[in-house]
């Protein structure tokens, strides 16, 4: 009987140790998956969409954006390497500032700017942008924007 109890306790202990290791491995996999989801929901995908939409919506006669904003890169921080784009951290695709002044860009205010959800600064000054400034610009540029420069364009008054 003593042998059976010792055998049972040893095997139970080994089984528990394997269960703990398996549980830790599963927890680790879950945590990594959760962080990937969290990164996408926190801005990476939306910031990529934001910049792609800006590039596609503006006429760029001197190809400043065409020649420097490549979206076929798969590295974690590729949009942070774009010319005139500043990110919160070099390893995270979360856009902090977009500085597109003096680039002779043409078109209307890029409404998809709202997808750059961590933006604190936007400078579109000294271009050839026209049309009305969106009436809901405060909603579009997210409440974190503390610097907005639209001067030197051909904007008309906002319309609702």
Phi and psi in radians as a Rosetta constraint file:
Dihedral C 1 N 2 CA 2 C 2 CIRCULARHARMONIC -1.076 0.35
Dihedral N 2 CA 2 C 2 N 3 CIRCULARHARMONIC -0.683 0.35
Dihedral C 2 N 3 CA 3 C 3 CIRCULARHARMONIC -1.078 0.35
Dihedral N 3 CA 3 C 3 N 4 CIRCULARHARMONIC -0.751 0.35
Dihedral C 3 N 4 CA 4 C 4 CIRCULARHARMONIC -1.116 0.35
Dihedral N 4 CA 4 C 4 N 5 CIRCULARHARMONIC -0.760 0.35
Dihedral C 4 N 5 CA 5 C 5 CIRCULARHARMONIC -1.133 0.35
Dihedral N 5 CA 5 C 5 N 6 CIRCULARHARMONIC -0.771 0.35
Dihedral C 5 N 6 CA 6 C 6 CIRCULARHARMONIC -1.109 0.35
Dihedral N 6 CA 6 C 6 N 7 CIRCULARHARMONIC -0.768 0.35
Dihedral C 6 N 7 CA 7 C 7 CIRCULARHARMONIC -1.069 0.35
Dihedral N 7 CA 7 C 7 N 8 CIRCULARHARMONIC -0.801 0.35
Dihedral C 7 N 8 CA 8 C 8 CIRCULARHARMONIC -1.077 0.35
Dihedral N 8 CA 8 C 8 N 9 CIRCULARHARMONIC -0.796 0.35
Dihedral C 8 N 9 CA 9 C 9 CIRCULARHARMONIC -1.173 0.35
Dihedral N 9 CA 9 C 9 N 10 CIRCULARHARMONIC -0.692 0.35
Dihedral C 9 N 10 CA 10 C 10 CIRCULARHARMONIC -1.135 0.35
Dihedral N 10 CA 10 C 10 N 11 CIRCULARHARMONIC -0.815 0.35
Dihedral C 10 N 11 CA 11 C 11 CIRCULARHARMONIC -1.173 0.35
Dihedral N 11 CA 11 C 11 N 12 CIRCULARHARMONIC -0.642 0.35
Dihedral C 11 N 12 CA 12 C 12 CIRCULARHARMONIC -1.128 0.35
Dihedral N 12 CA 12 C 12 N 13 CIRCULARHARMONIC -0.739 0.35
Dihedral C 12 N 13 CA 13 C 13 CIRCULARHARMONIC -1.077 0.35
Dihedral N 13 CA 13 C 13 N 14 CIRCULARHARMONIC -0.772 0.35
Dihedral C 13 N 14 CA 14 C 14 CIRCULARHARMONIC -1.115 0.35
Dihedral N 14 CA 14 C 14 N 15 CIRCULARHARMONIC -0.728 0.35
Dihedral C 14 N 15 CA 15 C 15 CIRCULARHARMONIC -1.105 0.35
Dihedral N 15 CA 15 C 15 N 16 CIRCULARHARMONIC -0.727 0.35
Dihedral C 15 N 16 CA 16 C 16 CIRCULARHARMONIC -1.139 0.35
Dihedral N 16 CA 16 C 16 N 17 CIRCULARHARMONIC -0.705 0.35
Dihedral C 16 N 17 CA 17 C 17 CIRCULARHARMONIC -1.093 0.35
Dihedral N 17 CA 17 C 17 N 18 CIRCULARHARMONIC -0.739 0.35
Dihedral C 17 N 18 CA 18 C 18 CIRCULARHARMONIC -1.142 0.35
Dihedral N 18 CA 18 C 18 N 19 CIRCULARHARMONIC -0.676 0.35
Dihedral C 18 N 19 CA 19 C 19 CIRCULARHARMONIC -1.114 0.35
Dihedral N 19 CA 19 C 19 N 20 CIRCULARHARMONIC -0.728 0.35
Dihedral C 19 N 20 CA 20 C 20 CIRCULARHARMONIC -1.095 0.35
Dihedral N 20 CA 20 C 20 N 21 CIRCULARHARMONIC -0.795 0.35
Dihedral C 20 N 21 CA 21 C 21 CIRCULARHARMONIC -1.081 0.35
Dihedral N 21 CA 21 C 21 N 22 CIRCULARHARMONIC -0.754 0.35
Dihedral C 21 N 22 CA 22 C 22 CIRCULARHARMONIC -1.130 0.35
Dihedral N 22 CA 22 C 22 N 23 CIRCULARHARMONIC -0.732 0.35
Dihedral C 22 N 23 CA 23 C 23 CIRCULARHARMONIC -1.078 0.35
Dihedral N 23 CA 23 C 23 N 24 CIRCULARHARMONIC -0.738 0.35
Dihedral C 23 N 24 CA 24 C 24 CIRCULARHARMONIC -1.110 0.35
Dihedral N 24 CA 24 C 24 N 25 CIRCULARHARMONIC -0.722 0.35
Dihedral C 24 N 25 CA 25 C 25 CIRCULARHARMONIC -1.110 0.35
Dihedral N 25 CA 25 C 25 N 26 CIRCULARHARMONIC -0.768 0.35
Dihedral C 25 N 26 CA 26 C 26 CIRCULARHARMONIC -1.134 0.35
Dihedral N 26 CA 26 C 26 N 27 CIRCULARHARMONIC -0.705 0.35
Dihedral C 26 N 27 CA 27 C 27 CIRCULARHARMONIC -1.087 0.35
Dihedral N 27 CA 27 C 27 N 28 CIRCULARHARMONIC -0.720 0.35
Dihedral C 27 N 28 CA 28 C 28 CIRCULARHARMONIC -1.090 0.35
Dihedral N 28 CA 28 C 28 N 29 CIRCULARHARMONIC -0.781 0.35
Dihedral C 28 N 29 CA 29 C 29 CIRCULARHARMONIC -1.107 0.35
Dihedral N 29 CA 29 C 29 N 30 CIRCULARHARMONIC -0.758 0.35
Dihedral C 29 N 30 CA 30 C 30 CIRCULARHARMONIC -1.068 0.35
Dihedral N 30 CA 30 C 30 N 31 CIRCULARHARMONIC -0.767 0.35
Dihedral C 30 N 31 CA 31 C 31 CIRCULARHARMONIC -1.084 0.35
Dihedral N 31 CA 31 C 31 N 32 CIRCULARHARMONIC -0.772 0.35
Dihedral C 31 N 32 CA 32 C 32 CIRCULARHARMONIC -1.111 0.35
Dihedral N 32 CA 32 C 32 N 33 CIRCULARHARMONIC -0.724 0.35
Dihedral C 32 N 33 CA 33 C 33 CIRCULARHARMONIC -1.109 0.35
Dihedral N 33 CA 33 C 33 N 34 CIRCULARHARMONIC -0.744 0.35
Dihedral C 33 N 34 CA 34 C 34 CIRCULARHARMONIC -1.102 0.35
Dihedral N 34 CA 34 C 34 N 35 CIRCULARHARMONIC -0.720 0.35
Dihedral C 34 N 35 CA 35 C 35 CIRCULARHARMONIC -1.127 0.35
Dihedral N 35 CA 35 C 35 N 36 CIRCULARHARMONIC -0.650 0.35
Dihedral C 35 N 36 CA 36 C 36 CIRCULARHARMONIC -1.090 0.35
Dihedral N 36 CA 36 C 36 N 37 CIRCULARHARMONIC -0.776 0.35
Dihedral C 36 N 37 CA 37 C 37 CIRCULARHARMONIC -1.128 0.35
Dihedral N 37 CA 37 C 37 N 38 CIRCULARHARMONIC -0.756 0.35
Dihedral C 37 N 38 CA 38 C 38 CIRCULARHARMONIC -1.075 0.35
Dihedral N 38 CA 38 C 38 N 39 CIRCULARHARMONIC -0.711 0.35
Dihedral C 38 N 39 CA 39 C 39 CIRCULARHARMONIC -1.089 0.35
Dihedral N 39 CA 39 C 39 N 40 CIRCULARHARMONIC -0.752 0.35
Dihedral C 39 N 40 CA 40 C 40 CIRCULARHARMONIC -1.144 0.35
Dihedral N 40 CA 40 C 40 N 41 CIRCULARHARMONIC -0.766 0.35
Dihedral C 40 N 41 CA 41 C 41 CIRCULARHARMONIC -1.279 0.35
Dihedral N 41 CA 41 C 41 N 42 CIRCULARHARMONIC -0.382 0.35
Dihedral C 41 N 42 CA 42 C 42 CIRCULARHARMONIC -1.516 0.35
Dihedral N 42 CA 42 C 42 N 43 CIRCULARHARMONIC -0.042 0.35
Dihedral C 42 N 43 CA 43 C 43 CIRCULARHARMONIC 2.531 0.35
Dihedral N 43 CA 43 C 43 N 44 CIRCULARHARMONIC -0.471 0.35
Dihedral C 43 N 44 CA 44 C 44 CIRCULARHARMONIC -0.911 0.35
Dihedral N 44 CA 44 C 44 N 45 CIRCULARHARMONIC -0.992 0.35
Dihedral C 44 N 45 CA 45 C 45 CIRCULARHARMONIC -1.178 0.35
Dihedral N 45 CA 45 C 45 N 46 CIRCULARHARMONIC -0.710 0.35
Dihedral C 45 N 46 CA 46 C 46 CIRCULARHARMONIC -1.214 0.35
Dihedral N 46 CA 46 C 46 N 47 CIRCULARHARMONIC -0.623 0.35
Dihedral C 46 N 47 CA 47 C 47 CIRCULARHARMONIC -1.209 0.35
Dihedral N 47 CA 47 C 47 N 48 CIRCULARHARMONIC -0.644 0.35
Dihedral C 47 N 48 CA 48 C 48 CIRCULARHARMONIC -1.100 0.35
Dihedral N 48 CA 48 C 48 N 49 CIRCULARHARMONIC -0.789 0.35
Dihedral C 48 N 49 CA 49 C 49 CIRCULARHARMONIC -1.056 0.35
Dihedral N 49 CA 49 C 49 N 50 CIRCULARHARMONIC -0.749 0.35
Dihedral C 49 N 50 CA 50 C 50 CIRCULARHARMONIC -0.991 0.35
Dihedral N 50 CA 50 C 50 N 51 CIRCULARHARMONIC -0.917 0.35
Dihedral C 50 N 51 CA 51 C 51 CIRCULARHARMONIC -1.167 0.35
Dihedral N 51 CA 51 C 51 N 52 CIRCULARHARMONIC -0.676 0.35
Dihedral C 51 N 52 CA 52 C 52 CIRCULARHARMONIC -1.091 0.35
Dihedral N 52 CA 52 C 52 N 53 CIRCULARHARMONIC -0.722 0.35
Dihedral C 52 N 53 CA 53 C 53 CIRCULARHARMONIC -1.152 0.35
Dihedral N 53 CA 53 C 53 N 54 CIRCULARHARMONIC -0.687 0.35
Dihedral C 53 N 54 CA 54 C 54 CIRCULARHARMONIC -1.084 0.35
Dihedral N 54 CA 54 C 54 N 55 CIRCULARHARMONIC -0.839 0.35
Dihedral C 54 N 55 CA 55 C 55 CIRCULARHARMONIC -1.048 0.35
Dihedral N 55 CA 55 C 55 N 56 CIRCULARHARMONIC -0.754 0.35
Dihedral C 55 N 56 CA 56 C 56 CIRCULARHARMONIC -1.287 0.35
Dihedral N 56 CA 56 C 56 N 57 CIRCULARHARMONIC -0.486 0.35
Dihedral C 56 N 57 CA 57 C 57 CIRCULARHARMONIC -1.537 0.35
Dihedral N 57 CA 57 C 57 N 58 CIRCULARHARMONIC -0.308 0.35
Dihedral C 57 N 58 CA 58 C 58 CIRCULARHARMONIC -1.834 0.35
Dihedral N 58 CA 58 C 58 N 59 CIRCULARHARMONIC 2.446 0.35
Dihedral C 58 N 59 CA 59 C 59 CIRCULARHARMONIC -1.381 0.35
Dihedral N 59 CA 59 C 59 N 60 CIRCULARHARMONIC 2.280 0.35
Dihedral C 59 N 60 CA 60 C 60 CIRCULARHARMONIC -2.168 0.35
Dihedral N 60 CA 60 C 60 N 61 CIRCULARHARMONIC 1.369 0.35
Dihedral C 60 N 61 CA 61 C 61 CIRCULARHARMONIC -1.074 0.35
Dihedral N 61 CA 61 C 61 N 62 CIRCULARHARMONIC -0.420 0.35
Dihedral C 61 N 62 CA 62 C 62 CIRCULARHARMONIC -1.822 0.35
Dihedral N 62 CA 62 C 62 N 63 CIRCULARHARMONIC 0.159 0.35
Dihedral C 62 N 63 CA 63 C 63 CIRCULARHARMONIC 0.988 0.35
Dihedral N 63 CA 63 C 63 N 64 CIRCULARHARMONIC 0.560 0.35
Dihedral C 63 N 64 CA 64 C 64 CIRCULARHARMONIC -1.057 0.35
Dihedral N 64 CA 64 C 64 N 65 CIRCULARHARMONIC -0.816 0.35
Dihedral C 64 N 65 CA 65 C 65 CIRCULARHARMONIC -1.366 0.35
Dihedral N 65 CA 65 C 65 N 66 CIRCULARHARMONIC -0.711 0.35
Dihedral C 65 N 66 CA 66 C 66 CIRCULARHARMONIC -1.021 0.35
Dihedral N 66 CA 66 C 66 N 67 CIRCULARHARMONIC -0.690 0.35
Dihedral C 66 N 67 CA 67 C 67 CIRCULARHARMONIC -1.452 0.35
Dihedral N 67 CA 67 C 67 N 68 CIRCULARHARMONIC -0.145 0.35
Dihedral C 67 N 68 CA 68 C 68 CIRCULARHARMONIC -2.290 0.35
Dihedral N 68 CA 68 C 68 N 69 CIRCULARHARMONIC -0.252 0.35
Dihedral C 68 N 69 CA 69 C 69 CIRCULARHARMONIC -1.852 0.35
Dihedral N 69 CA 69 C 69 N 70 CIRCULARHARMONIC 1.642 0.35
Dihedral C 69 N 70 CA 70 C 70 CIRCULARHARMONIC -1.811 0.35
Dihedral N 70 CA 70 C 70 N 71 CIRCULARHARMONIC 2.153 0.35
Dihedral C 70 N 71 CA 71 C 71 CIRCULARHARMONIC -1.726 0.35
Dihedral N 71 CA 71 C 71 N 72 CIRCULARHARMONIC 0.090 0.35
Dihedral C 71 N 72 CA 72 C 72 CIRCULARHARMONIC -1.686 0.35
Dihedral N 72 CA 72 C 72 N 73 CIRCULARHARMONIC 0.257 0.35
Dihedral C 72 N 73 CA 73 C 73 CIRCULARHARMONIC -1.538 0.35
Dihedral N 73 CA 73 C 73 N 74 CIRCULARHARMONIC 2.447 0.35
Dihedral C 73 N 74 CA 74 C 74 CIRCULARHARMONIC -1.895 0.35
Dihedral N 74 CA 74 C 74 N 75 CIRCULARHARMONIC 0.116 0.35
Dihedral C 74 N 75 CA 75 C 75 CIRCULARHARMONIC -1.258 0.35
Dihedral N 75 CA 75 C 75 N 76 CIRCULARHARMONIC 2.746 0.35
Dihedral C 75 N 76 CA 76 C 76 CIRCULARHARMONIC -1.105 0.35
Dihedral N 76 CA 76 C 76 N 77 CIRCULARHARMONIC -0.509 0.35
Dihedral C 76 N 77 CA 77 C 77 CIRCULARHARMONIC -2.062 0.35
Dihedral N 77 CA 77 C 77 N 78 CIRCULARHARMONIC 0.464 0.35
Dihedral C 77 N 78 CA 78 C 78 CIRCULARHARMONIC -1.074 0.35
Dihedral N 78 CA 78 C 78 N 79 CIRCULARHARMONIC -0.642 0.35
Dihedral C 78 N 79 CA 79 C 79 CIRCULARHARMONIC -1.244 0.35
Dihedral N 79 CA 79 C 79 N 80 CIRCULARHARMONIC -0.346 0.35
Dihedral C 79 N 80 CA 80 C 80 CIRCULARHARMONIC -1.268 0.35
Dihedral N 80 CA 80 C 80 N 81 CIRCULARHARMONIC -0.220 0.35
Dihedral C 80 N 81 CA 81 C 81 CIRCULARHARMONIC -1.665 0.35
Dihedral N 81 CA 81 C 81 N 82 CIRCULARHARMONIC -0.033 0.35
Dihedral C 81 N 82 CA 82 C 82 CIRCULARHARMONIC -1.143 0.35
Dihedral N 82 CA 82 C 82 N 83 CIRCULARHARMONIC 2.522 0.35
Dihedral C 82 N 83 CA 83 C 83 CIRCULARHARMONIC -1.084 0.35
Dihedral N 83 CA 83 C 83 N 84 CIRCULARHARMONIC 2.299 0.35
Dihedral C 83 N 84 CA 84 C 84 CIRCULARHARMONIC 1.180 0.35
Dihedral N 84 CA 84 C 84 N 85 CIRCULARHARMONIC 0.420 0.35
Dihedral C 84 N 85 CA 85 C 85 CIRCULARHARMONIC -2.121 0.35
Dihedral N 85 CA 85 C 85 N 86 CIRCULARHARMONIC 2.268 0.35
Dihedral C 85 N 86 CA 86 C 86 CIRCULARHARMONIC -2.063 0.35
Dihedral N 86 CA 86 C 86 N 87 CIRCULARHARMONIC 2.297 0.35
Dihedral C 86 N 87 CA 87 C 87 CIRCULARHARMONIC -1.813 0.35
Dihedral N 87 CA 87 C 87 N 88 CIRCULARHARMONIC 2.865 0.35
Dihedral C 87 N 88 CA 88 C 88 CIRCULARHARMONIC -1.067 0.35
Dihedral N 88 CA 88 C 88 N 89 CIRCULARHARMONIC -0.751 0.35
Dihedral C 88 N 89 CA 89 C 89 CIRCULARHARMONIC -2.540 0.35
Dihedral N 89 CA 89 C 89 N 90 CIRCULARHARMONIC 2.476 0.35
Dihedral C 89 N 90 CA 90 C 90 CIRCULARHARMONIC -1.031 0.35
Dihedral N 90 CA 90 C 90 N 91 CIRCULARHARMONIC -0.383 0.35
Dihedral C 90 N 91 CA 91 C 91 CIRCULARHARMONIC -1.691 0.35
Dihedral N 91 CA 91 C 91 N 92 CIRCULARHARMONIC 0.087 0.35
Dihedral C 91 N 92 CA 92 C 92 CIRCULARHARMONIC -2.258 0.35
Dihedral N 92 CA 92 C 92 N 93 CIRCULARHARMONIC 2.288 0.35
Dihedral C 92 N 93 CA 93 C 93 CIRCULARHARMONIC -1.393 0.35
Dihedral N 93 CA 93 C 93 N 94 CIRCULARHARMONIC 1.093 0.35
Dihedral C 93 N 94 CA 94 C 94 CIRCULARHARMONIC -2.163 0.35
Dihedral N 94 CA 94 C 94 N 95 CIRCULARHARMONIC 1.918 0.35
Dihedral C 94 N 95 CA 95 C 95 CIRCULARHARMONIC -1.300 0.35
Dihedral N 95 CA 95 C 95 N 96 CIRCULARHARMONIC 2.213 0.35
Dihedral C 95 N 96 CA 96 C 96 CIRCULARHARMONIC -1.681 0.35
Dihedral N 96 CA 96 C 96 N 97 CIRCULARHARMONIC -0.845 0.35
Dihedral C 96 N 97 CA 97 C 97 CIRCULARHARMONIC -2.391 0.35
Dihedral N 97 CA 97 C 97 N 98 CIRCULARHARMONIC 2.513 0.35
Dihedral C 97 N 98 CA 98 C 98 CIRCULARHARMONIC -2.169 0.35
Dihedral N 98 CA 98 C 98 N 99 CIRCULARHARMONIC 2.122 0.35
Dihedral C 98 N 99 CA 99 C 99 CIRCULARHARMONIC -2.141 0.35
Dihedral N 99 CA 99 C 99 N 100 CIRCULARHARMONIC 1.672 0.35
Dihedral C 99 N 100 CA 100 C 100 CIRCULARHARMONIC -2.030 0.35
Dihedral N 100 CA 100 C 100 N 101 CIRCULARHARMONIC 0.609 0.35
Dihedral C 100 N 101 CA 101 C 101 CIRCULARHARMONIC -1.329 0.35
Dihedral N 101 CA 101 C 101 N 102 CIRCULARHARMONIC 2.705 0.35
Dihedral C 101 N 102 CA 102 C 102 CIRCULARHARMONIC 0.961 0.35
Dihedral N 102 CA 102 C 102 N 103 CIRCULARHARMONIC 0.698 0.35
Dihedral C 102 N 103 CA 103 C 103 CIRCULARHARMONIC -1.964 0.35
Dihedral N 103 CA 103 C 103 N 104 CIRCULARHARMONIC 0.057 0.35
Dihedral C 103 N 104 CA 104 C 104 CIRCULARHARMONIC 1.029 0.35
Dihedral N 104 CA 104 C 104 N 105 CIRCULARHARMONIC 0.551 0.35
Dihedral C 104 N 105 CA 105 C 105 CIRCULARHARMONIC -1.242 0.35
Dihedral N 105 CA 105 C 105 N 106 CIRCULARHARMONIC 2.541 0.35
Dihedral C 105 N 106 CA 106 C 106 CIRCULARHARMONIC -2.196 0.35
Dihedral N 106 CA 106 C 106 N 107 CIRCULARHARMONIC 2.672 0.35
Dihedral C 106 N 107 CA 107 C 107 CIRCULARHARMONIC 2.305 0.35
Dihedral N 107 CA 107 C 107 N 108 CIRCULARHARMONIC -2.799 0.35
Dihedral C 107 N 108 CA 108 C 108 CIRCULARHARMONIC -1.832 0.35
Dihedral N 108 CA 108 C 108 N 109 CIRCULARHARMONIC 2.924 0.35
Dihedral C 108 N 109 CA 109 C 109 CIRCULARHARMONIC -0.973 0.35
Dihedral N 109 CA 109 C 109 N 110 CIRCULARHARMONIC 2.236 0.35
Dihedral C 109 N 110 CA 110 C 110 CIRCULARHARMONIC -1.302 0.35
Dihedral N 110 CA 110 C 110 N 111 CIRCULARHARMONIC 1.788 0.35
Dihedral C 110 N 111 CA 111 C 111 CIRCULARHARMONIC -1.104 0.35
Dihedral N 111 CA 111 C 111 N 112 CIRCULARHARMONIC -0.460 0.35
Dihedral C 111 N 112 CA 112 C 112 CIRCULARHARMONIC -1.304 0.35
Dihedral N 112 CA 112 C 112 N 113 CIRCULARHARMONIC 0.111 0.35
Dihedral C 112 N 113 CA 113 C 113 CIRCULARHARMONIC -1.035 0.35
Dihedral N 113 CA 113 C 113 N 114 CIRCULARHARMONIC -0.399 0.35
Dihedral C 113 N 114 CA 114 C 114 CIRCULARHARMONIC -1.075 0.35
Dihedral N 114 CA 114 C 114 N 115 CIRCULARHARMONIC -0.330 0.35
Dihedral C 114 N 115 CA 115 C 115 CIRCULARHARMONIC -1.427 0.35
Dihedral N 115 CA 115 C 115 N 116 CIRCULARHARMONIC -0.151 0.35
Dihedral C 115 N 116 CA 116 C 116 CIRCULARHARMONIC -1.516 0.35
Dihedral N 116 CA 116 C 116 N 117 CIRCULARHARMONIC 1.454 0.35
Dihedral C 116 N 117 CA 117 C 117 CIRCULARHARMONIC -1.337 0.35
Dihedral N 117 CA 117 C 117 N 118 CIRCULARHARMONIC -0.134 0.35
Dihedral C 117 N 118 CA 118 C 118 CIRCULARHARMONIC -1.965 0.35
Dihedral N 118 CA 118 C 118 N 119 CIRCULARHARMONIC 0.214 0.35
Dihedral C 118 N 119 CA 119 C 119 CIRCULARHARMONIC -1.141 0.35
Dihedral N 119 CA 119 C 119 N 120 CIRCULARHARMONIC 2.321 0.35
Dihedral C 119 N 120 CA 120 C 120 CIRCULARHARMONIC -2.067 0.35
Dihedral N 120 CA 120 C 120 N 121 CIRCULARHARMONIC -0.250 0.35
Dihedral C 120 N 121 CA 121 C 121 CIRCULARHARMONIC -2.546 0.35
Dihedral N 121 CA 121 C 121 N 122 CIRCULARHARMONIC 2.365 0.35
Dihedral C 121 N 122 CA 122 C 122 CIRCULARHARMONIC -2.402 0.35
Dihedral N 122 CA 122 C 122 N 123 CIRCULARHARMONIC 2.120 0.35
Dihedral C 122 N 123 CA 123 C 123 CIRCULARHARMONIC -2.183 0.35
Dihedral N 123 CA 123 C 123 N 124 CIRCULARHARMONIC 1.872 0.35
Dihedral C 123 N 124 CA 124 C 124 CIRCULARHARMONIC -1.985 0.35
Dihedral N 124 CA 124 C 124 N 125 CIRCULARHARMONIC 0.365 0.35
Dihedral C 124 N 125 CA 125 C 125 CIRCULARHARMONIC -1.188 0.35
Dihedral N 125 CA 125 C 125 N 126 CIRCULARHARMONIC 2.756 0.35
Dihedral C 125 N 126 CA 126 C 126 CIRCULARHARMONIC 0.975 0.35
Dihedral N 126 CA 126 C 126 N 127 CIRCULARHARMONIC 0.806 0.35
Dihedral C 126 N 127 CA 127 C 127 CIRCULARHARMONIC -2.115 0.35
Dihedral N 127 CA 127 C 127 N 128 CIRCULARHARMONIC -2.853 0.35
Dihedral C 127 N 128 CA 128 C 128 CIRCULARHARMONIC -2.104 0.35
Dihedral N 128 CA 128 C 128 N 129 CIRCULARHARMONIC 0.743 0.35
Dihedral C 128 N 129 CA 129 C 129 CIRCULARHARMONIC -1.350 0.35
Dihedral N 129 CA 129 C 129 N 130 CIRCULARHARMONIC 2.535 0.35
Dihedral C 129 N 130 CA 130 C 130 CIRCULARHARMONIC -2.469 0.35
Dihedral N 130 CA 130 C 130 N 131 CIRCULARHARMONIC -3.118 0.35
Dihedral C 130 N 131 CA 131 C 131 CIRCULARHARMONIC 1.541 0.35
Dihedral N 131 CA 131 C 131 N 132 CIRCULARHARMONIC -3.123 0.35
Dihedral C 131 N 132 CA 132 C 132 CIRCULARHARMONIC -1.300 0.35
Dihedral N 132 CA 132 C 132 N 133 CIRCULARHARMONIC 2.533 0.35
Dihedral C 132 N 133 CA 133 C 133 CIRCULARHARMONIC -1.255 0.35
Dihedral N 133 CA 133 C 133 N 134 CIRCULARHARMONIC 2.289 0.35
Dihedral C 133 N 134 CA 134 C 134 CIRCULARHARMONIC -0.978 0.35
Dihedral N 134 CA 134 C 134 N 135 CIRCULARHARMONIC 2.371 0.35
Dihedral C 134 N 135 CA 135 C 135 CIRCULARHARMONIC -1.107 0.35
Dihedral N 135 CA 135 C 135 N 136 CIRCULARHARMONIC -0.467 0.35
Dihedral C 135 N 136 CA 136 C 136 CIRCULARHARMONIC -1.785 0.35
Dihedral N 136 CA 136 C 136 N 137 CIRCULARHARMONIC 0.559 0.35
Dihedral C 136 N 137 CA 137 C 137 CIRCULARHARMONIC -0.996 0.35
Dihedral N 137 CA 137 C 137 N 138 CIRCULARHARMONIC -0.591 0.35
Dihedral C 137 N 138 CA 138 C 138 CIRCULARHARMONIC -1.100 0.35
Dihedral N 138 CA 138 C 138 N 139 CIRCULARHARMONIC -0.613 0.35
Dihedral C 138 N 139 CA 139 C 139 CIRCULARHARMONIC -1.340 0.35
Dihedral N 139 CA 139 C 139 N 140 CIRCULARHARMONIC -0.613 0.35
Dihedral C 139 N 140 CA 140 C 140 CIRCULARHARMONIC -1.189 0.35
Dihedral N 140 CA 140 C 140 N 141 CIRCULARHARMONIC -0.688 0.35
Dihedral C 140 N 141 CA 141 C 141 CIRCULARHARMONIC -1.664 0.35
Dihedral N 141 CA 141 C 141 N 142 CIRCULARHARMONIC 0.250 0.35
Dihedral C 141 N 142 CA 142 C 142 CIRCULARHARMONIC 1.100 0.35
Dihedral N 142 CA 142 C 142 N 143 CIRCULARHARMONIC 2.559 0.35
Dihedral C 142 N 143 CA 143 C 143 CIRCULARHARMONIC -1.172 0.35
Dihedral N 143 CA 143 C 143 N 144 CIRCULARHARMONIC -0.112 0.35
Dihedral C 143 N 144 CA 144 C 144 CIRCULARHARMONIC -1.494 0.35
Dihedral N 144 CA 144 C 144 N 145 CIRCULARHARMONIC -0.192 0.35
Dihedral C 144 N 145 CA 145 C 145 CIRCULARHARMONIC -1.205 0.35
Dihedral N 145 CA 145 C 145 N 146 CIRCULARHARMONIC 2.134 0.35
Dihedral C 145 N 146 CA 146 C 146 CIRCULARHARMONIC -1.956 0.35
Dihedral N 146 CA 146 C 146 N 147 CIRCULARHARMONIC -0.221 0.35
Dihedral C 146 N 147 CA 147 C 147 CIRCULARHARMONIC -2.293 0.35
Dihedral N 147 CA 147 C 147 N 148 CIRCULARHARMONIC 2.075 0.35
Dihedral C 147 N 148 CA 148 C 148 CIRCULARHARMONIC -2.323 0.35
Dihedral N 148 CA 148 C 148 N 149 CIRCULARHARMONIC 2.112 0.35
Dihedral C 148 N 149 CA 149 C 149 CIRCULARHARMONIC -2.228 0.35
Dihedral N 149 CA 149 C 149 N 150 CIRCULARHARMONIC 1.951 0.35
Dihedral C 149 N 150 CA 150 C 150 CIRCULARHARMONIC -2.018 0.35
Dihedral N 150 CA 150 C 150 N 151 CIRCULARHARMONIC 0.172 0.35
Dihedral C 150 N 151 CA 151 C 151 CIRCULARHARMONIC -1.142 0.35
Dihedral N 151 CA 151 C 151 N 152 CIRCULARHARMONIC 2.757 0.35
Dihedral C 151 N 152 CA 152 C 152 CIRCULARHARMONIC 1.289 0.35
Dihedral N 152 CA 152 C 152 N 153 CIRCULARHARMONIC 0.423 0.35
Dihedral C 152 N 153 CA 153 C 153 CIRCULARHARMONIC -2.026 0.35
Dihedral N 153 CA 153 C 153 N 154 CIRCULARHARMONIC -3.025 0.35
Dihedral C 153 N 154 CA 154 C 154 CIRCULARHARMONIC -1.979 0.35
Dihedral N 154 CA 154 C 154 N 155 CIRCULARHARMONIC 0.645 0.35
Dihedral C 154 N 155 CA 155 C 155 CIRCULARHARMONIC -1.186 0.35
Dihedral N 155 CA 155 C 155 N 156 CIRCULARHARMONIC 2.563 0.35
Dihedral C 155 N 156 CA 156 C 156 CIRCULARHARMONIC -1.777 0.35
Dihedral N 156 CA 156 C 156 N 157 CIRCULARHARMONIC -3.125 0.35
Dihedral C 156 N 157 CA 157 C 157 CIRCULARHARMONIC -1.177 0.35
Dihedral N 157 CA 157 C 157 N 158 CIRCULARHARMONIC 2.744 0.35
Dihedral C 157 N 158 CA 158 C 158 CIRCULARHARMONIC -1.179 0.35
Dihedral N 158 CA 158 C 158 N 159 CIRCULARHARMONIC 2.572 0.35
Dihedral C 158 N 159 CA 159 C 159 CIRCULARHARMONIC -2.186 0.35
Dihedral N 159 CA 159 C 159 N 160 CIRCULARHARMONIC 2.578 0.35
